[in-house]
């Protein structure tokens, strides 16, 4: 029988939804860790180089996503508090240093 539902039979699947920021960050890092373990296994197994690179890129994307969640949290909490306390120059300088290091 052909399933023509919009979710192709996945309607009963439950997506993992982290509850808070720390859990979101931890979840993203666990994804990166899983991808990294796969990269190591692939290298040890002599897998095709391009496949290893693709898996390595998945590690990098997962880490970038983790960084984005950390940055978002920082902006909403620490940076916002610093700006409210009149330390906007310090907050901006700190953020600019983060971006300079990433490029």
C-alpha positions as CSV (number, residue, x, y, z in Angstrom):
1,X,0.0,0.0,0.0
2,X,1.3,3.4,-0.9
3,X,1.4,6.0,1.9
4,X,0.3,9.4,0.5
5,X,0.2,11.2,3.8
6,X,2.1,14.5,3.9
7,X,4.7,13.1,6.3
8,X,5.1,9.8,4.4
9,X,4.4,7.6,7.4
10,X,6.4,9.7,9.8
11,X,3.4,11.3,11.5
12,X,4.1,9.2,14.7
13,X,7.8,10.2,14.9
14,X,8.5,12.6,17.6
15,X,11.3,15.2,17.0
16,X,13.6,15.9,19.9
17,X,13.0,19.4,21.2
18,X,15.5,20.6,23.7
19,X,13.9,22.4,26.7
20,X,16.4,25.2,27.4
21,X,19.4,26.9,26.0
22,X,21.9,24.7,27.8
23,X,20.2,21.6,26.6
24,X,20.1,23.0,23.1
25,X,23.8,23.6,23.2
26,X,24.6,20.2,24.6
27,X,22.4,18.5,22.0
28,X,24.2,20.3,19.1
29,X,27.6,19.3,20.6
30,X,26.4,15.7,20.8
31,X,25.5,15.8,17.2
32,X,29.0,17.2,16.4
33,X,30.5,14.5,18.5
34,X,28.6,11.8,16.7
35,X,29.7,13.1,13.3
36,X,33.3,13.3,14.6
37,X,33.3,9.7,15.7
38,X,32.1,8.8,12.3
39,X,34.9,10.8,10.6
40,X,37.5,9.0,12.8
41,X,35.9,5.6,12.0
42,X,35.9,6.4,8.3
43,X,39.6,7.5,8.3
44,X,40.6,4.3,10.2
45,X,38.6,2.3,7.8
46,X,40.2,3.9,4.7
47,X,36.9,5.3,3.4
48,X,36.8,7.3,0.2
49,X,38.4,10.8,0.8
50,X,35.4,12.8,-0.4
51,X,33.1,10.9,1.9
52,X,35.4,11.7,4.8
53,X,35.4,15.4,3.8
54,X,31.6,15.4,3.6
55,X,31.4,13.9,7.1
56,X,34.0,16.4,8.4
57,X,31.9,19.2,7.0
58,X,28.9,17.9,9.0
59,X,31.1,18.2,12.1
60,X,31.9,21.8,11.3
61,X,28.3,22.7,10.6
62,X,27.2,21.1,13.9
63,X,29.8,23.2,15.7
64,X,28.8,26.3,13.9
65,X,25.2,25.7,14.9
66,X,26.3,25.2,18.5
67,X,28.2,28.5,18.4
68,X,25.1,30.2,17.0
69,X,23.1,29.0,20.0
70,X,25.8,30.1,22.5
71,X,26.0,33.5,20.8
72,X,22.3,34.0,20.7
73,X,22.2,33.2,24.5
74,X,25.1,35.6,25.1
75,X,23.3,38.4,23.3
76,X,20.1,37.9,25.1
77,X,21.7,37.7,28.5
78,X,25.3,38.9,29.1
79,X,25.5,41.5,26.3
80,X,22.0,42.8,27.0
81,X,22.9,43.2,30.7
82,X,26.1,44.9,29.9
83,X,24.4,47.4,27.6
84,X,21.7,48.1,30.3
85,X,24.5,48.7,32.8
86,X,26.1,51.3,30.4
87,X,28.9,49.1,29.3
88,X,27.9,49.0,25.6
89,X,31.4,49.8,24.3
90,X,32.8,46.8,26.3
91,X,30.0,44.5,25.0
92,X,30.5,45.6,21.4
93,X,34.3,45.2,21.6
94,X,33.9,41.7,23.1
95,X,31.6,40.6,20.3
96,X,33.8,42.2,17.6
97,X,36.7,40.1,18.9
98,X,34.7,37.0,18.5
99,X,33.9,37.8,14.9
100,X,37.6,38.7,14.2
101,X,38.7,35.4,15.6
102,X,36.3,33.5,13.4
103,X,37.4,35.0,10.1
